């Protein structure tokens, strides 16, 4: 018999499409198992400010298709301090919360791991980030939708790029990880991709420009992660334009539109499965774990493992770009 009576759910760090679907699943699963449930507003900051929203079945009606998060998200510097976390814990005790589900990225899980240890609070994490950079899960909530948003934008840029035989450098989100760039590059038929995990090979880029762009004289699209080592699309485009004044080089930075929009079917189903799994893990007395999916099955991964390991890009996918742009 579980000793848990009341759960608090929150969304933290960068928002991602599908977070609402995850909140809905957590709330409905708690109700299904006859547990009380509240939401903390603005991530960890709501714990510190004592800002809780009482959740019931109707507070999460009609949100499965909405981007953003009804619980709001925030970066909370106060939660990084022992004093801030003590305040957060005092408020959780005052509100009789005895377990938590946190939805966010690695920063959110780092905070959860520390907080869980300090106050012996059972916490389960749900991976919600468009970066897909969490070890221990094949997919994070929001990544699929963001990839679709990127390819829709690239398809449109391709039309104008082709009309003018232009070379476009398109920057996508990903300060430390190139998953979004790589997947979008394959799906949009980009000629090249530049990601933080791979040092930019200037010689290779030169060969690509000469053989790929100059010879074909149509358009070329290069997808660039914002964290790529030359310094993003603007810097790389400037370098190429300086060295090759004969090319018509353009830059497009997709920016925050990548975070928004209605979540895809994939992200809604993923969020629903993980929301159910998170609450059921708490009922089973699990703590300090992330729920994820590997080979389509739900898995439980200790925060420690998820945080200390770095998820790697699949080299076979990197190779695909080279083959397919021949
Ligand atoms: P994204 O991947 O989208 O950036 P994230 O969850 O990694 O999401 P962060 O801003 O890094 O986003 O972390 C979210 C919040 O987690 C922080 O604002 C802070 O409140 C808390 N947090 C992060 N690191 C720590 C830490 N070392 N100690 C305590 N709390 C932390």
Boltz pocket constraint, residues with backbone or C-beta under 6 A from the ligand:
constraints:
  - pocket:
      binder: B
      contacts: [[A, 12], [A, 13], [A, 14], [A, 15], [A, 44], [A, 74], [A, 75], [A, 76], [A, 77], [A, 78], [A, 79], [A, 80], [A, 81], [A, 104], [A, 105], [A, 106], [A, 107], [A, 108], [A, 109], [A, 110], [A, 111], [A, 112], [A, 114], [A, 128], [A, 129], [A, 130], [A, 131]]
      max_distance: 6.0
